[in-house]
Amino acid sequence: MASKKHSIYVGFDPREAAAFNVTRSTLDRYLMRRIPIYGLILQDLIDAGLYRRPIEYRKSAADKPIMWDVLSDAPMSTQHANARFLVPHLAKEGWALFCDGDMLFRDNVARLFDTLDDAKAVYCVQHKHAPKPGLKMDGQEQTRYRRKNWTSFIIFNCDHVANNSLTLDLINTAPGRDLHALCWLADTDIGEIGPEWNWLVGHSDPEIDPKNVHFTEGPPDMAGYESVPFADEWRDALHDHARGPI
């Protein structure tokens, strides 16, 4: 039987262009076989008629403009907050990884693809993450919801029948908190991967040697996050990206 296709989608937000470049370049650096890596860009999805959720712009508690998802009656901290659920529609088949655009990869994600079981509809790190209310990143509001950060690094089995329920209508009408809670799946459809693949800065066990560092509250080029764990490694990766191939 032929092996399944693999693809990777990285969430893009123009406010975090440097972080996106680090995520994409470190992903590619460690890959030992060719897997296509795509940027998930909200405006492209809107133009294609795939993303139809209404968005407003309001002021945050820090008096900064924030995106507001009207259907959820909640803020969107990034442009890919809900766009990620379109990945199975873009990839169409095989295993498709979505990851937030504020990560630093330190290992070969292709090895992770090789461990997956076709019986599962998705795989993710099943965090018990309940951050305190307040602000994060550049004045964005910190939100709490069931299964928070499970979908910040999620691998979709696009061929699994359970994912047929993740329709365009559901993606464009359901509250974001329900989508992030994987509302279309039974618990038995959700596979678990090790916490080293979505290591949350400031929250995950510091004894873990991460294969993927997630700067979930803000990347090291944002004020207040310059000295978080792995910040120097992140800056080295950004410098390497800016230099380009040797």
N, C-alpha and C positions, 0 to 999 in steps of 0.2 A: 504494500500500500504506500502511495506517495506521501511524503511528509507534508504537514500543514504549512501554509504560507504564514509568514510572520511580518508584522509591520509595527511601527512605533509612531505615535502622535504626541507632540509636545505642545502644551498650552502656551499661547503667545498673548502677552499684554504689552502694549507699547510703553507703559511706565516701567516695565521690567525687561527692557531689551537686552541689557547686559547679562542679567540672570538667565534669560532664554538662551543666549549664546553659550554660556557656560554649560547649561544643561545639555544642549544639543551637541556641543563639541566634545564633552566628556563621555557622553553616550557613545559617540562615534569612535573616540579614541580607544575604548576598551573592547569594542566589538571584534570578534575573531572571524566572523563571516558577515557577508553583506546582508543587512536588513534595512529596508528603506525607512528613513526618518522624515516625518512631515511636521510642519508647523500647523497647529490648529488655530486658525485666524477667524475671529468672529465675523468680521465684515464679509469675508468670502462666503461664509455659511449663510449670512443674511441675503447676499446677492444671489446665491443659488436657490433660495426659497426653502432652505432646510431649517433655518432658525427663525421662528416667528414670534418668540416670546416678547411681549412689550417691555421696554426699558425706559425708565425715567432717570433724570439726574437731580439729586437732592443734596443738601448740605449735611455733613456728618457732625458729630459732637465736637470735632476739632475744627469746624467751620470750613471744611474742604468739600469739594463736590465729590459725590459718590454715585455709582450706578445703583439703581434700585430696580429689583425684579418685581414687577407689579403683581404677577401671579402668586408669588411667594410672600408678598408684602414684607420684603426683607432686602438688605443690601447685598450686592454682588461685589466681593472683594477683588475679583479679576474678571476679565472679559470671557474667560473659559469656564466660569463657575458652573454653568449648566450646559455649555456647548460640548463638553466632554462626552455626553451621552449620545452624541451623534456619531461617535467613532465607529460603531458596528455598521452604520449605514455607509460610511466612507470606505471602510476596509472591505466590507461585503463578505469576506471569507477568512478562514484561518484564525490565528491568535493575533490580537491587536492590543498593544500596550498603549494606554494613555498615562502621561505623567504631567504634573504641574511644571511650569517653567521656572521654578526656583530651586532646582536640585543640582547636586554635584555627584556625578557617578564616579565610583572608585573600583568598579569591577565590570566584568563582561555579562551584560544582561542576556545574551544568547544562551548562557548556561541555565538561566532561570526558565526560559522557554522550554528547554529540554526536559524539565522536571514536571511539566503540567499534564494533568489527566483530562482526557476528552469528556469525562463524565461530568465535569464542573462547567458551569456557564460563565463564571468569572473567578478570578483570583485576586486577592488583595491582602495587605497586612491589616489584621483585625484589631486596630488600636482601641484602647480604652482611654480616649482623649477628651477631657472635659476642661477646656481652658477657662480661666477666670474672665468675667465680662470686662470690657475695656476697649482699647484701641490697639491695632497692630499695623505693621507696614507704614505707609505714608498717611496715617490718620484714618485708616479703614476700621470699621467697627468689627470687633471680635464676636462671632456668632456661635451658638451652641446648638447642636442637633444630634439626633441619633446616628451612630456610626460615623462620627466626624473623622475626617481624613482617611477613611477607607478608600474613597474614590480618587484621592490625590495621586495614587499609583495603582492602577487597576488594569488587569489584563482580561479582555473580553474574548470569549470563545464564540466567534461570529457564526459558527456552524451549529451551535447548540439550540435546540428547539425552544428552550425557555426564553431565549433572547428575542424570539419572534414577538414577544409581548412588549418589547421596548420599541413601540411604534413611534412614528413621527408625531402622531396626535398626542400620545402620552408625553413625549419629550416637550411638546409645545403647550401643554395645558396643566401638567401636574406641578404642585409646589416643589421648589428645588429641594427642600428638606426630605421629601418623599423619594425623589430620584436618588439623592445621596444615600438614603437608607436602603437602596436597592429594592424598592417596593414591588417590582415586577417579578422578583425571584423568591423561591422558597429558600429557607436557611440551608437546606441540603445541597442547593445548587451553587453555594458560595464556597470556594476553596480558599485555603489560608496559606500564605507564604511567610517566611521568616521576617522578623522586625528589622533585620539588617538592610532590607531592601527599601524601607521607607522610614529611615531613622529621623525622628523629629527633633530638631535642635531645641534644647531647653525642656524637652518633655520625655524623650526616650531614655532608656537605661544607659548611663554613661559607660558601663562596662562592655557594651556591645561595640564591636568593630564594624562600622557601617560600610555596606557596599554601595549605598546611595544615601547621601545626606540631603535632608529636606529642610530648607530655611523657611519654614511655614509661616513664621511671624514677620519675616523681612530678610532679604539678602544682605550680604555684608557691605554693599554700596549704599544702603539706606542709613540715615542718621539713627544712631542708637543701637545698630547691629554690627558695628565695625569690628567688635572684639568677641563675637560669639564663637563657639567651637567650630573649627575647620574654616574659619574666615581667611586665614593666610593661604590655605590650600585653594580656596575659591578664587582669591585674587591672583594666584599663580596661574590658574586655569584661564582666567580672563585675559591675563597678559599673553599667554600662549596662543589664545584664540586671535588676539589683536595682531600678533606677529605673523600669523598665517603659517602655511606649510613651509618647511625648510627645504 
